[in-house]
Amino acid sequence: MRPLNQLQNILFDMLKYTRLSALALASLLAFASCDKDDDGEKTYPLNEAQTKAYISNYANIVYANYTDAYNKALKLQQKVNAFVASPTQITFDSTKSAWLEARNYYGQTEAFRFYGGPIDSETGPEGLINAWPIDESYIDYVSGNDSAGVINKPTAFPNITKELLISLNEKDGETNISTGYHAIEFLLWGQDLTVGPGAGQRPYTDYVDNGTAKNQARRRQYLQVVTNLLVEHLATVLNDWKPNASNYRSDFETDAIYKSRFQDIVLGIASLSKGELAGERMYVAYDEKDREHEHSCFSDNTKNDIIANATGIQNVYLGYYKKADGTVIDGTGLDDIIKSVKPELAQSLTDKIAAGITAANALQNPFDQEFLDSNPAGRVRMKTCIDTYTAQGDLILDGAKLFGIKITLE
């Protein structure tokens, strides 16, 4: 390939004498600016202004989404406090509804993971917020053992504190989960022991003095402490993305190596799409046919978890986010960047991501019935999701390769 400045001079001479349109000139200049990767595929330089606009818009979306997740966790905290103060069926159901609402917004934030950002750096709180699957007996009673868990061991754990729960989380095993959304979920729904459709059936009287199960006061205390921790951990991540502050976001937006930030964003949604969503969250359950591999297995909220994850990927790709209050962020997206050099790939990816959300909505509740051999139609619906998220992950990686970025997912 000729040096770029020589090619540009030739092209400008062509414009001078043949009166090429500005659009044609731009296309030719883009071609002249491209290179080839190790596989002989054309690669293009990232447009600095466009890429930085995308990074800034991404940061706005991240902050808005975490703000919603935090506010919904605050609402959950308020409901938990009201329930603990007056445990009735009405306050119990209201608390469970608040948990379900909170999950919808947090699920979208998972598109901001997998590159060592504030949520899942070595010191990040992701494992304290969203770890799963849970060994239920680590927290509370289970079928056949009414003395299981921290709640039912007052001698070993006399005081249920934030410090205790943090120290116990994932201690001596990755399923020894003591904090986060799914610990709260278990405390609200209990084990899902239903045969066929139906979520966990924990009675609200587990929290009433002299009610069902023992150690009701300790159960109330655990529920409050673990919910308070969730709010605190989300606040930590939110503050890391706060605008106009000396924090992670400031470094993220002003990094002179903007290509590395672009790569982080792409890695995040590709990893969620192909590795986590298609793999850990769907294929394992599909292959093992075991409800223990269901993400929100106590509440049967897994279908909504999948929709939220798929929506989060779409948000990052399109540079779009609809806030809880109905207002919208809509700016430069990854689709715009890919479209600038390969519009057909951008359109294919747009269509594939939309198809992924459609496929998730087509799943039927409860999720733990979709993967059973006795439900062949459900297994087809699951396989459609798995294949779609795998394919869209590959397309995202193809988009990165256009700019000389090669990402290998574990």
C-alpha positions as CSV (number, residue, x, y, z in Angstrom):
1,M,0.0,0.0,0.0
2,R,1.2,3.5,-0.8
3,P,1.9,5.9,2.0
4,L,-1.4,7.6,3.0
5,N,-0.3,11.1,2.1
6,Q,0.6,10.0,-1.4
7,L,-2.8,8.4,-1.9
8,Q,-4.6,11.4,-0.5
9,N,-2.8,13.7,-3.0
10,I,-3.8,11.4,-5.8
11,L,-7.4,11.5,-4.7
12,F,-7.5,15.2,-4.3
13,D,-6.2,15.5,-7.9
14,M,-8.9,13.2,-9.0
15,L,-11.5,15.4,-7.3
16,K,-9.9,18.5,-8.9
17,Y,-10.1,17.1,-12.5
18,T,-13.1,14.9,-12.4
19,R,-15.3,16.7,-9.9
20,L,-16.0,13.6,-7.8
21,S,-18.7,14.1,-5.2
22,A,-17.7,14.8,-1.6
23,L,-19.3,11.4,-0.7
24,A,-17.2,9.5,-3.2
25,L,-14.1,11.3,-2.0
26,A,-14.9,10.4,1.6
27,S,-15.4,6.7,0.6
28,L,-12.1,6.6,-1.3
29,L,-10.3,8.3,1.6
30,A,-11.7,5.7,4.0
31,F,-10.4,3.0,1.7
32,A,-7.0,4.6,1.5
33,S,-6.9,4.8,5.3
34,C,-7.7,1.2,5.9
35,D,-5.1,-1.5,6.7
36,K,-5.2,-5.3,7.0
37,D,-5.1,-7.5,10.0
38,D,-3.1,-10.8,10.3
39,D,-5.9,-12.6,8.5
40,G,-5.8,-10.2,5.5
41,E,-9.1,-8.6,6.5
42,K,-9.4,-4.8,6.0
43,T,-9.2,-2.8,9.2
44,Y,-10.0,0.9,9.7
45,P,-8.9,3.5,12.2
46,L,-11.4,4.6,14.8
47,N,-12.7,8.1,14.2
48,E,-11.5,9.9,17.3
49,A,-14.3,12.4,17.7
50,Q,-17.0,9.8,17.1
51,T,-15.4,7.2,19.4
52,K,-15.0,9.8,22.2
53,A,-18.6,10.8,21.7
54,Y,-19.6,7.2,22.1
55,I,-17.5,6.7,25.2
56,S,-19.1,9.8,26.7
57,N,-22.6,8.7,25.8
58,Y,-21.9,5.2,27.2
59,A,-20.8,6.8,30.5
60,N,-24.1,8.8,30.6
61,I,-26.0,5.5,30.1
62,V,-24.0,3.7,32.8
63,Y,-24.7,6.4,35.3
64,A,-28.4,6.6,34.5
65,N,-28.9,2.9,34.6
66,Y,-27.0,2.5,37.9
67,T,-29.1,5.4,39.3
68,D,-32.3,3.6,38.5
69,A,-30.9,0.3,40.0
70,Y,-29.9,2.2,43.1
71,N,-33.3,4.0,43.4
72,K,-35.1,0.7,43.0
73,A,-32.9,-0.8,45.7
74,L,-33.9,2.1,48.0
75,K,-37.5,1.3,47.3
76,L,-36.9,-2.3,48.1
77,Q,-35.2,-1.3,51.4
78,Q,-38.2,0.8,52.3
79,K,-40.5,-2.2,51.7
80,V,-38.3,-4.5,53.7
81,N,-38.3,-2.1,56.6
82,A,-42.1,-1.8,56.4
83,F,-42.5,-5.6,56.3
84,V,-40.1,-6.2,59.2
85,A,-42.0,-3.7,61.3
86,S,-45.3,-5.2,60.4
87,P,-45.1,-8.7,58.8
88,T,-48.3,-9.3,57.0
89,Q,-49.2,-11.0,53.7
90,I,-49.8,-7.5,52.2
91,T,-46.4,-6.1,53.2
92,F,-44.7,-9.4,52.2
93,D,-46.2,-9.3,48.7
94,S,-45.3,-5.6,48.4
95,T,-41.7,-6.4,49.3
96,K,-41.5,-9.2,46.7
97,S,-42.9,-6.9,44.0
98,A,-40.2,-4.3,44.9
99,W,-37.5,-7.0,44.5
100,L,-38.8,-8.0,41.0
101,E,-38.9,-4.3,39.9
102,A,-35.4,-3.8,41.2
103,R,-34.1,-6.8,39.3
104,N,-35.3,-5.4,36.0
105,Y,-33.0,-2.3,36.2
106,Y,-30.0,-4.1,37.7
107,G,-30.2,-6.8,35.0
108,Q,-29.6,-4.1,32.3
109,T,-26.4,-2.9,34.1
110,E,-24.8,-6.3,33.5
111,A,-23.8,-5.0,30.1
112,F,-21.3,-2.8,31.9
113,R,-19.4,-5.8,33.3
114,F,-16.5,-8.1,32.2
115,Y,-13.7,-5.6,31.7
116,G,-12.6,-4.8,35.2
117,G,-14.6,-1.7,35.7
118,P,-16.0,-0.6,39.1
119,I,-18.5,-3.4,39.3
120,D,-16.1,-6.3,38.8
121,S,-12.6,-5.2,39.3
122,E,-10.5,-7.2,41.8
123,T,-12.0,-5.1,44.6
124,G,-15.4,-4.6,43.0
125,P,-18.7,-5.6,44.7
126,E,-20.2,-7.7,41.9
127,G,-19.8,-10.9,43.9
128,L,-21.5,-9.3,46.9
129,I,-24.4,-8.0,44.7
130,N,-25.3,-10.7,42.2
131,A,-23.5,-13.9,43.0
132,W,-25.3,-17.2,42.2
133,P,-26.1,-20.1,42.4
134,I,-26.8,-20.2,46.1
135,D,-26.5,-23.0,48.5
136,E,-29.7,-22.1,50.4
137,S,-28.7,-24.1,53.5
138,Y,-25.9,-21.6,54.0
139,I,-28.5,-18.9,54.9
140,D,-31.6,-20.5,56.3
141,Y,-33.6,-23.7,56.7
142,V,-34.2,-26.0,53.8
143,S,-36.4,-29.0,53.2
144,G,-35.2,-31.7,55.6
145,N,-33.0,-29.5,57.7
146,D,-34.8,-26.8,59.8
147,S,-31.5,-25.9,61.6
148,A,-29.5,-25.0,58.6
149,G,-27.9,-21.7,57.9
150,V,-26.6,-18.6,59.6
151,I,-30.1,-17.7,60.8
152,N,-30.5,-20.9,62.7
153,K,-27.1,-20.9,64.3
154,P,-27.3,-18.2,67.0
155,T,-24.5,-19.8,69.0
156,A,-22.0,-19.7,66.1
157,F,-23.3,-16.4,64.8
158,P,-24.8,-14.5,67.7
159,N,-24.9,-11.1,65.9
160,I,-26.0,-10.8,62.3
161,T,-24.1,-7.8,61.0
162,K,-22.9,-6.4,57.7
163,E,-19.4,-7.3,58.6
164,L,-20.4,-10.9,59.3
165,L,-22.3,-11.4,56.0
166,I,-19.5,-9.9,54.0
167,S,-17.0,-12.1,55.6
168,L,-19.1,-15.2,55.0
169,N,-19.9,-14.5,51.3
170,E,-18.2,-17.1,49.1
171,K,-16.2,-18.4,52.1
172,D,-15.0,-22.0,51.5
173,G,-17.0,-22.3,48.3
174,E,-18.5,-20.2,45.5
175,T,-22.1,-21.3,46.3
176,N,-21.7,-20.1,49.9
177,I,-23.5,-16.9,49.1
178,S,-24.7,-14.7,52.0
179,T,-25.3,-11.4,50.3
180,G,-26.9,-9.8,47.3
181,Y,-30.1,-10.0,45.3
182,H,-30.3,-13.7,45.3
183,A,-29.8,-14.0,49.1
184,I,-32.7,-11.6,49.4
185,E,-34.7,-13.5,46.9
186,F,-34.3,-16.7,48.9
187,L,-35.4,-15.0,52.1
188,L,-38.5,-13.7,50.3
189,W,-39.5,-16.8,48.3
190,G,-37.7,-19.7,50.0
191,Q,-36.8,-22.9,48.1
192,D,-38.7,-23.6,44.9
193,L,-39.9,-27.1,45.7
194,T,-42.9,-27.0,43.4
195,V,-43.5,-29.8,40.9
196,G,-44.4,-28.0,37.7
197,P,-45.2,-24.3,37.5
198,G,-44.8,-22.2,40.6
199,A,-42.2,-20.3,42.5
200,G,-41.0,-20.7,46.1
201,Q,-43.7,-20.7,48.7
202,R,-42.1,-19.3,51.8
203,P,-44.9,-18.0,54.1
204,Y,-44.7,-14.5,55.6
205,T,-45.2,-16.1,59.0
206,D,-41.6,-17.2,58.9
207,Y,-41.0,-13.6,60.0
208,V,-43.8,-13.4,62.7
209,D,-42.9,-14.1,66.3
210,N,-44.1,-17.6,67.2
211,G,-45.0,-18.2,63.6
212,T,-43.7,-20.8,61.2
213,A,-40.0,-21.8,61.3
214,K,-37.8,-20.8,64.2
215,N,-35.6,-17.8,64.8
216,Q,-38.0,-15.3,63.3
217,A,-36.3,-12.3,64.8
218,R,-33.0,-13.3,63.4
219,R,-34.6,-13.9,60.0
220,R,-36.0,-10.3,60.1
221,Q,-32.6,-9.0,61.1
222,Y,-30.8,-10.9,58.3
223,L,-33.3,-9.6,55.7
224,Q,-32.7,-6.0,56.8
225,V,-29.0,-6.2,57.0
226,V,-28.6,-7.9,53.6
227,T,-30.8,-5.4,52.0
228,N,-28.9,-2.5,53.5
229,L,-25.7,-4.0,52.2
230,L,-27.2,-4.2,48.7
231,V,-28.0,-0.5,48.8
232,E,-24.5,0.4,50.0
233,H,-22.8,-1.6,47.4
234,L,-24.8,-0.2,44.6
235,A,-24.1,3.3,45.9
236,T,-20.4,2.6,45.7
237,V,-20.6,1.6,42.0
238,L,-22.9,4.6,41.3
239,N,-20.4,7.0,42.8
240,D,-17.7,5.6,40.6
241,W,-19.7,6.7,37.5
242,K,-20.9,10.1,38.9
243,P,-20.1,12.9,36.4
244,N,-17.8,15.8,37.1
245,A,-16.1,14.0,39.9
246,S,-12.6,12.6,40.6
247,N,-13.4,9.0,40.1
248,Y,-13.3,6.1,37.6
249,R,-15.6,7.8,35.1
250,S,-13.2,10.8,34.9
251,D,-10.4,8.5,33.9
252,F,-12.6,6.5,31.6
253,E,-13.7,9.5,29.6
254,T,-10.4,11.4,29.5
255,D,-8.2,8.4,28.7
256,A,-5.9,9.4,25.8
257,I,-5.9,5.8,24.7
258,Y,-9.6,5.9,23.7
259,K,-9.3,2.8,21.7
260,S,-8.7,0.8,24.9
261,R,-11.9,2.2,26.4
262,F,-13.8,1.3,23.2
263,Q,-12.4,-2.2,23.5
264,D,-13.6,-2.4,27.1
265,I,-17.1,-1.5,26.1
266,V,-17.2,-4.1,23.2
267,L,-15.7,-6.8,25.5
268,G,-18.4,-6.1,28.0
269,I,-21.4,-6.7,25.7
270,A,-19.7,-9.6,23.8
271,S,-18.9,-11.4,27.0
272,L,-22.4,-10.9,28.4
273,S,-24.0,-12.0,25.2
274,K,-21.9,-15.1,24.3
275,G,-20.2,-16.3,27.4
276,E,-22.6,-15.4,30.2
277,L,-26.1,-15.2,28.8
278,A,-25.9,-17.9,26.1
279,G,-23.5,-20.0,28.1
280,E,-23.7,-19.8,31.9
281,R,-27.2,-18.6,32.2
282,M,-28.9,-20.6,29.5
283,Y,-26.9,-23.4,28.0
284,V,-25.9,-25.0,31.3
285,A,-29.6,-25.1,32.4
286,Y,-30.5,-26.4,28.9
287,D,-27.9,-29.1,29.0
288,E,-28.2,-30.2,32.7
289,K,-32.0,-29.8,32.8
290,D,-31.6,-28.8,36.5
291,R,-33.5,-25.9,38.1
292,E,-30.5,-25.3,40.4
293,H,-28.8,-23.7,37.3
294,E,-31.7,-21.2,36.9
295,H,-30.6,-17.7,37.6
296,S,-33.5,-16.5,39.7
297,C,-34.6,-19.9,40.8
298,F,-36.6,-19.0,43.9
299,S,-38.9,-16.4,42.4
300,D,-39.0,-17.8,38.8
301,N,-37.9,-14.5,37.5
302,T,-35.3,-15.9,35.1
303,K,-37.2,-15.0,31.9
304,N,-37.2,-11.3,33.0
305,D,-33.5,-11.6,33.9
306,I,-32.7,-12.7,30.4
307,I,-34.8,-9.9,28.8
308,A,-33.1,-7.4,31.0
309,N,-29.6,-8.6,30.0
310,A,-30.6,-8.6,26.3
311,T,-32.0,-5.1,26.7
312,G,-28.8,-4.0,28.4
313,I,-26.7,-5.2,25.4
314,Q,-29.1,-3.4,23.0
315,N,-28.7,-0.2,25.1
316,V,-24.9,-0.2,24.8
317,Y,-25.0,-1.1,21.1
318,L,-27.5,1.7,20.1
319,G,-26.3,4.3,22.6
320,Y,-29.8,4.4,24.0
321,Y,-31.4,4.1,27.5
322,K,-34.9,4.7,28.7
323,K,-34.8,5.8,32.3
324,A,-37.3,4.7,35.0
325,D,-38.9,8.2,34.8
326,G,-39.5,7.7,31.1
327,T,-36.9,10.1,29.9
328,V,-34.5,8.9,27.2
329,I,-30.7,9.1,26.6
330,D,-30.1,8.7,22.8
331,G,-26.6,9.5,21.5
332,T,-23.7,8.0,19.5
333,G,-23.8,4.2,19.6
334,L,-21.6,1.3,18.6
335,D,-24.0,0.9,15.6
336,D,-23.0,4.3,14.3
337,I,-19.3,3.5,14.5
338,I,-19.6,0.1,12.7
339,K,-22.0,1.7,10.2
340,S,-19.4,4.2,9.2
341,V,-17.2,1.5,7.7
342,K,-19.5,-1.5,7.2
343,P,-23.2,-0.6,7.2
344,E,-24.3,-4.2,6.3
345,L,-22.6,-5.6,9.4
346,A,-24.2,-2.8,11.6
347,Q,-27.6,-3.7,10.2
348,S,-27.1,-7.4,10.7
349,L,-26.1,-6.8,14.3
350,T,-29.0,-4.5,14.9
351,D,-31.4,-7.2,13.6
352,K,-29.7,-9.9,15.6
353,I,-29.9,-8.0,18.9
354,A,-33.6,-7.3,18.2
355,A,-34.2,-10.9,17.5
356,G,-32.5,-11.8,20.8
357,I,-35.0,-9.7,22.7
358,T,-37.9,-11.2,20.7
359,A,-36.6,-14.7,21.5
360,A,-36.3,-13.9,25.2
361,N,-39.9,-12.6,25.3
362,A,-41.0,-15.8,23.6
363,L,-39.8,-17.9,26.5
364,Q,-42.6,-19.1,28.7
365,N,-42.7,-18.9,32.5
366,P,-41.6,-20.6,34.6
367,F,-38.1,-20.9,33.1
368,D,-37.4,-24.2,34.9
369,Q,-40.1,-25.9,32.8
370,E,-38.7,-24.7,29.5
371,F,-35.6,-27.0,29.5
372,L,-37.3,-30.2,30.4
373,D,-37.5,-33.1,28.0
374,S,-41.2,-33.2,28.6
375,N,-41.4,-29.7,27.0
376,P,-39.8,-30.0,23.5
377,A,-41.3,-26.7,22.4
378,G,-39.7,-25.0,25.4
379,R,-36.4,-26.5,24.6
380,V,-36.6,-25.1,21.1
381,R,-37.4,-21.7,22.5
382,M,-34.3,-21.9,24.8
383,K,-32.1,-23.2,22.0
384,T,-33.2,-20.3,19.8
385,C,-32.1,-17.8,22.5
386,I,-28.8,-19.6,23.0
387,D,-28.0,-19.6,19.3
388,T,-29.1,-16.0,18.9
389,Y,-26.9,-14.7,21.7
390,T,-24.0,-16.8,20.6
391,A,-24.3,-15.4,17.0
392,Q,-24.8,-11.8,18.2
393,G,-21.7,-12.1,20.4
394,D,-19.7,-13.3,17.3
395,L,-21.1,-10.3,15.3
396,I,-20.0,-7.9,18.0
397,L,-16.5,-9.3,17.9
398,D,-16.6,-9.0,14.1
399,G,-17.4,-5.3,14.6
400,A,-14.4,-4.9,16.8
401,K,-12.1,-6.6,14.3
402,L,-13.0,-3.9,11.7
403,F,-10.9,-1.6,13.8
404,G,-8.0,-4.0,14.4
405,I,-9.3,-5.2,17.8
406,K,-9.2,-8.9,18.3
407,I,-11.0,-10.2,21.4
408,T,-10.9,-13.8,22.5
409,L,-13.6,-14.8,25.0
410,E,-12.8,-17.3,27.6
